[in-house]
Amino acid sequence: MPSKDLEFHTETGRLSLNWIATLGDRNGAPIERILTVEDLKGWLVDVAGQTITFKLGEDDLVEAKRLRSCITGLMDALTSHKDPKPSDINTINEFASVPPMELRLDRKGTQLEHQEPANASVLLGQIARDAIDLVTGRDIAKIKSCAAEDCSVYFVDYSRPGKRRWCSMARCGNQSKKRTFLAKG
């Protein structure tokens, strides 16, 4: 079983934030959770909920990490009240411009037919569009960075009082409480 550090984040509240969390502790000793094409496929299936029937390649891995870097740059800039790099915006827009999967009704006209993506660009486009939706919508004001010193995960604070501190209580919250308890002892 992999360590908690290598597990994918699924608790950020948004697909694009889960994606950028695949590179952990960006401000310290970075933890790369997507080392191989198989890791990318695992994330797309396990976190993004996609069915992958096409072959992913090294180029897809490079492109996925390029998108991750640009979304991270955008979030870093916006949460620091700075202007994002035009190159980050252009890249996110480039990925978002890939047409999404078409919606289709089933024969009865009451449900969507399951449609599988033809390539990774379609899935990366979904991530880019989610990032655009996040930063242009109401949730932009709810984006927070985990309070743990060794974590750089962004999350959307949907808690009622808006006082969530950690990306995950099971991950960083418990570790912080444990450190505080041991320091008192």
Steps between C-alpha positions, in 0.01 A plus 500: 500500500644839404570760765242774557742739329463313170122461509301721266305788651128482443377742766585838346148560374597547134643283224766756407618534859516121537713501184753756622520312832673219310817698569520526876702726731595733216658743747723243670610160374260441208312170492421391144198271494488469119831343402380275219231469237341233722485752788324746268255231394441409864420862588269542202310184595506518880468875556347642182269200460583441135503182296819478298468286189773674301875468543662770707856589404799693630384806303174493694696489826710801393189694396316413822790630708520815287133567573556428869786749513290774339197444722732501802654827382155650455388394849825617658463841338131549573520386863796739547304784336753521215453503127533153346753441225349549155665174393310311774172654389573426134585138572187445711291658225672277243408185693146627568442558130501126425135410441342306786330167454160544343196442716266239355165372612427131508232349275228566757598864517522502878865433582843581372680235301840409631758648270868430535765759418704442185827638637667667796450850358127473565562412866765767549256747346248412772761577766585833334132596471451415867787732591347778290160445661660504845688827460217681324222387732396554859729230635811710430448672836491162676835369373743438783839342538550226757632634832746213543860617457590207275191514279425726205156370405232748404140421587162667484367563850136399478465478878210698641712732715774524233774416749642177359877494547627177348471333163384191684433433865612139450828613347631833619250580775571186701875537452485857628292402802738213573805733485326748733409221744854357501651847548286550812595158640 
